[in-house]
Amino acid sequence: MISPIPKWVWKRYALLWKKFGNKPFTFEQAQKELKYLNRNLISVMFNELKNAGWIKASLDAEDSRKRVYTLVNPIELLEGVEHDIKKH
């Protein structure tokens, strides 16, 4: 199920979607793109996105200590909301 996210997180999601689309990226790549946010805020943002179902995390195939992130396509998010509305 998709949940709403805070506006400040949504704005950063949009920036990351513009840069990466549905391609996997690392925390460091996100940090480079969101250079004005510190590591702690990016961690909080990723946690918000993950809990709301807007991002997926998996282990890096080359280094299992690292995670690789993939954003959920915004069209899929909207389709999920539409599905939820039709159920109720």
N, C-alpha and C positions, 0 to 999 in steps of 0.2 A: 504494500500500500504506500502511496505517495503522500507525504505530509507537507504542509506549507513550511517555508523557511523565512528567517528574518530578511528584511530588505537589504541590509548590508551584505549578507551572504549571497543573496540572489544577484546582486550587482557583480560580485567577484566570480560567481558561477558563469555569468554571461561573458565576462572577460576571458575566462578559461575556455569556454565553449568556442568563442571566436578564434582562439589560438589553436586549440587541440582538437576540437570537434569530438568525435567518438574514438580518437586514437589514444592509446595508453600514454601516460606521462608520469614522471617521478615527482616527489615532494620538491626536490631541488629545482626542477623545471618550473613548477608552479611558483616557487619562491622567486625565481628569476623574473617571471611574468608579472607577479604581484610585488614588485620590489619595494613598494612603500609599506607593506605589511611585514611585521616581524614573525619569526617562526611560531611563537605562541599563538598569535591570532590566526595564522594559517592552519595550525593544528585544531583550533576551536572551530574554524570554518569547515574543515574536512569532517570533523565530528558531527557538526550540524547537518552537513550534506549526506553523510552516511546514515545517520539516524532517520533522516527524512526520505531516504531511498533515491537520492539524486546522484549518488556517486557509488562506484563499486571499487573495492580494493582487493588486490591479490598479491601474492608473493612474487618477487622478481625471480625469473627463471635462472639468472646468473648469480644472484646474491640473495639468499633467502632471508637475510637480515633486513632487506629493503622491501618496500611495498611499491606496487605500480597501481596507479589510479586510472579509472575510466569513467567519464561523465555519462550519465544516462541522457539519451537524446531528448531534447525538450518536447519533441512531437510525441514521443512515447509517454512522457509525463502527462501531457494534455489528454492523450487517449486514455490513460489510467484514471484521470479525474472524470472524464466523460463516462467511462464504464461505472465508476462509483456512483455518479449521479443517477444513471439509469437503474441501478440496483435499488435505490431508495425512493 
